[in-house]
């Protein structure tokens, strides 16, 4: 009896040694097999794109907003830019332009204060909500940006930039359905813009609706064939849907267009 027990113990010891000697990641798994995971690596997360309205110091929009506020010029008052400056000081156009200038040097908090003043003067000035929302996005005040951008699209329902950034903010706040809804509006307004397709694809990917994500990433790269993020993220969606071969093809395309992270993923998952 004692001998039989000793034999059984020796057998268990040999099995344990065989299991421990097998290297990690090589336990009868085929090479490059798709593994269940939410991320491949830290630099392969789905990330949407935002867009800011162009910052131009002398905007026609701001000038038009001030037209009725400017006092009439008399013959006794000096003319030229210096006079225009003092003539505008304290008006919403003055603060609007000041906010734009501050944004160009990335003084977001100071710029936001200027747009606060603009909106105190005119609470329905849609472009000021867009601009202030832009600044709040830059400082990661996404709840504040959400308020501003929802106000902007309420006053200006055909503003594609406001809707695009609204989608970005909703994404940052974890509202994927809201992100999709906002990008639907951008596509309605600007159907040839690749960004809303890309961003909607990102939201679908986060919801693990990979077929819809792939469709949107495909639309994005058709509209913008040199946008390597579109190929890279379509590759991710293909990978997570189980088509590793197609994923590697897309990552190769992204790599050829200059995506360093695509190269890293290829080395790890496509060799």
HUSUL-V367060 format. One record per residue. N is the residue number from 1. RES is the residue in one small letter. PSI is psi in radians with two decimals (none if undefined). OMEGA is omega in whole degrees, 0 to 359 (NA if undefined). D_LAST is the distance of its C-alpha to the last C-alpha in whole Angstrom. Layout:
((N	RES	PSI	OMEGA	D_LAST) (N	RES	PSI	OMEGA	D_LAST))
//
This chain:
((1	x	-0.81	179	53) (2	x	-0.71	181	52) (3	x	-0.71	180	50) (4	x	-0.68	178	48) (5	x	-0.74	180	47) (6	x	-0.70	180	46) (7	x	-0.77	180	44) (8	x	-0.74	179	42) (9	x	-0.71	179	42) (10	x	-0.72	180	40) (11	x	-0.77	177	38) (12	x	-0.66	179	37) (13	x	-0.73	180	36) (14	x	-0.72	178	34) (15	x	-0.74	179	32) (16	x	-0.72	179	31) (17	x	-0.71	180	30) (18	x	-0.71	180	27) (19	x	-0.70	181	26) (20	x	-0.47	183	26) (21	x	-0.25	181	24) (22	x	2.20	183	21) (23	x	2.59	178	19) (24	x	2.49	177	18) (25	x	0.04	182	15) (26	x	0.61	183	15) (27	x	1.28	178	18) (28	x	0.42	176	17) (29	x	2.35	178	15) (30	x	2.63	180	12) (31	x	2.47	176	8) (32	x	0.37	178	7) (33	x	2.44	178	11) (34	x	2.15	181	13) (35	x	2.56	180	15) (36	x	1.94	182	19) (37	x	2.70	178	19) (38	x	-0.38	181	21) (39	x	2.55	174	18) (40	x	-0.83	179	15) (41	x	2.94	185	16) (42	x	-0.44	183	20) (43	x	0.35	179	19) (44	x	0.46	178	18) (45	x	2.60	176	21) (46	x	2.20	182	23) (47	x	2.14	180	25) (48	x	2.97	180	28) (49	x	2.53	174	30) (50	x	3.06	179	34) (51	x	2.39	180	36) (52	x	2.49	175	40) (53	x	2.49	186	43) (54	x	2.33	180	43) (55	x	1.91	178	45) (56	x	2.19	187	48) (57	x	-0.81	180	51) (58	x	1.44	184	54) (59	x	2.44	175	53) (60	x	-0.67	181	55) (61	x	-0.83	180	55) (62	x	-0.70	179	56) (63	x	-0.74	180	59) (64	x	-0.64	180	60) (65	x	-0.48	183	60) (66	x	-0.12	191	62) (67	x	-0.80	183	65) (68	x	-0.23	183	67) (69	x	-0.38	185	67) (70	x	2.30	176	68) (71	x	2.66	180	72) (72	x	2.52	179	74) (73	x	2.23	178	74) (74	x	2.93	182	78) (75	x	-0.46	184	79) (76	x	-0.11	182	80) (77	x	2.52	180	76) (78	x	2.65	180	74) (79	x	2.98	175	71) (80	x	-3.05	187	68) (81	x	-0.68	181	64) (82	x	-0.76	179	66) (83	x	-0.71	179	68) (84	x	-0.68	181	66) (85	x	-0.90	181	64) (86	x	-0.51	180	67) (87	x	-0.59	182	68) (88	x	-0.35	187	64) (89	x	2.26	180	64) (90	x	-0.16	178	64) (91	x	2.93	181	63) (92	x	-0.55	177	60) (93	x	-0.68	178	59) (94	x	-0.85	181	59) (95	x	-0.59	177	57) (96	x	-0.84	180	54) (97	x	-0.67	178	54) (98	x	-0.73	178	54) (99	x	-0.70	178	51) (100	x	-0.75	180	49) (101	x	-0.76	179	50) (102	x	-0.63	177	49) (103	x	-0.63	182	46) (104	x	-0.42	177	45) (105	x	0.33	173	45) (106	x	0.51	173	43) (107	x	1.35	190	46) (108	x	-0.80	182	45) (109	x	-0.75	180	48) (110	x	-0.70	178	51) (111	x	-0.72	178	50) (112	x	-0.69	179	50) (113	x	-0.64	178	53) (114	x	-0.72	179	54) (115	x	-0.47	171	53) (116	x	-0.78	181	55) (117	x	-0.73	178	58) (118	x	-0.78	184	57) (119	x	-0.36	171	57) (120	x	-0.64	179	60) (121	x	-0.76	182	62) (122	x	1.62	184	60) (123	x	-0.09	180	58) (124	x	0.32	181	57) (125	x	1.66	189	55) (126	x	-0.74	183	52) (127	x	-0.55	178	50) (128	x	-0.61	175	51) (129	x	-0.71	178	49) (130	x	-0.81	182	46) (131	x	-0.77	180	47) (132	x	-0.65	175	47) (133	x	-0.68	176	44) (134	x	-0.88	181	42) (135	x	-0.71	181	44) (136	x	-0.58	174	43) (137	x	-0.71	181	39) (138	x	-0.60	180	39) (139	x	0.17	177	41) (140	x	0.48	172	39) (141	x	1.33	189	42) (142	x	-0.55	177	40) (143	x	-0.69	176	43) (144	x	-0.71	178	46) (145	x	-0.66	178	43) (146	x	-0.80	179	43) (147	x	-0.84	184	47) (148	x	-0.75	185	48) (149	x	-0.56	174	45) (150	x	-0.63	174	47) (151	x	-0.77	183	50) (152	x	-0.82	183	49) (153	x	-0.38	175	48) (154	x	-0.74	179	51) (155	x	-0.47	183	53) (156	x	1.42	188	51) (157	x	-0.05	177	49) (158	x	0.45	179	47) (159	x	1.78	185	46) (160	x	-0.61	180	42) (161	x	-0.75	179	41) (162	x	-0.75	180	43) (163	x	-0.69	180	41) (164	x	-0.81	180	38) (165	x	-0.55	175	38) (166	x	-0.72	176	40) (167	x	-0.72	179	37) (168	x	-0.77	181	35) (169	x	-0.76	178	37) (170	x	-0.67	176	37) (171	x	-0.82	181	34) (172	x	-0.50	179	34) (173	x	0.06	177	37) (174	x	0.19	181	35) (175	x	1.46	184	36) (176	x	-0.68	178	34) (177	x	-0.71	177	36) (178	x	-0.64	177	38) (179	x	-0.80	179	36) (180	x	-0.77	180	35) (181	x	-0.78	180	39) (182	x	-0.71	181	39) (183	x	-0.46	171	36) (184	x	-0.69	180	38) (185	x	-0.68	178	41) (186	x	-0.76	180	39) (187	x	-0.66	176	38) (188	x	-0.75	184	42) (189	x	-0.70	188	43) (190	x	1.31	187	40) (191	x	-0.25	180	38) (192	x	0.14	177	36) (193	x	2.16	183	35) (194	x	-0.42	187	31) (195	x	-0.76	180	31) (196	x	-0.57	176	33) (197	x	-0.77	179	31) (198	x	-0.83	182	28) (199	x	-0.66	177	30) (200	x	-0.64	176	31) (201	x	-0.67	177	27) (202	x	-0.80	181	26) (203	x	-0.76	178	29) (204	x	-0.69	179	28) (205	x	-0.71	179	25) (206	x	-0.52	177	27) (207	x	0.05	181	29) (208	x	0.45	173	26) (209	x	1.25	192	27) (210	x	-0.56	179	24) (211	x	-0.78	178	25) (212	x	-0.66	178	28) (213	x	-0.77	180	25) (214	x	-0.73	178	23) (215	x	-0.76	182	26) (216	x	-0.70	177	28) (217	x	-0.62	177	24) (218	x	-0.76	177	25) (219	x	-0.69	181	28) (220	x	-0.79	183	27) (221	x	-0.38	172	25) (222	x	-0.75	180	28) (223	x	-0.53	181	30) (224	x	1.42	187	28) (225	x	-0.29	181	26) (226	x	0.16	182	25) (227	x	1.67	188	24) (228	x	-0.44	178	21) (229	x	-0.55	178	21) (230	x	-0.80	178	22) (231	x	-0.73	181	19) (232	x	-0.84	183	17) (233	x	-0.49	172	19) (234	x	-0.63	175	19) (235	x	-0.72	177	15) (236	x	-0.80	181	16) (237	x	-0.70	177	19) (238	x	-0.73	179	17) (239	x	-0.85	183	14) (240	x	-0.36	177	17) (241	x	-0.01	173	19) (242	x	0.01	182	17) (243	x	1.40	184	15) (244	x	-0.62	180	11) (245	x	-0.83	179	11) (246	x	-0.62	178	14) (247	x	-0.77	181	13) (248	x	-0.60	177	9) (249	x	-0.77	179	12) (250	x	-0.70	179	14) (251	x	-0.59	176	12) (252	x	-0.71	178	12) (253	x	-0.75	179	16) (254	x	-0.69	180	16) (255	x	-0.77	179	15) (256	x	-0.45	179	17) (257	x	0.10	172	20) (258	x	0.18	181	19) (259	x	1.93	179	18) (260	x	-0.68	182	16) (261	x	-0.51	176	15) (262	x	-0.70	177	13) (263	x	-0.71	180	11) (264	x	-0.69	179	11) (265	x	-0.70	179	10) (266	x	-0.78	180	7) (267	x	-0.63	184	6) (268	x	-0.59	190	7) (269	x	-0.10	185	6) (270	x	0.24	181	4) (271	x	none	NA	0))
//
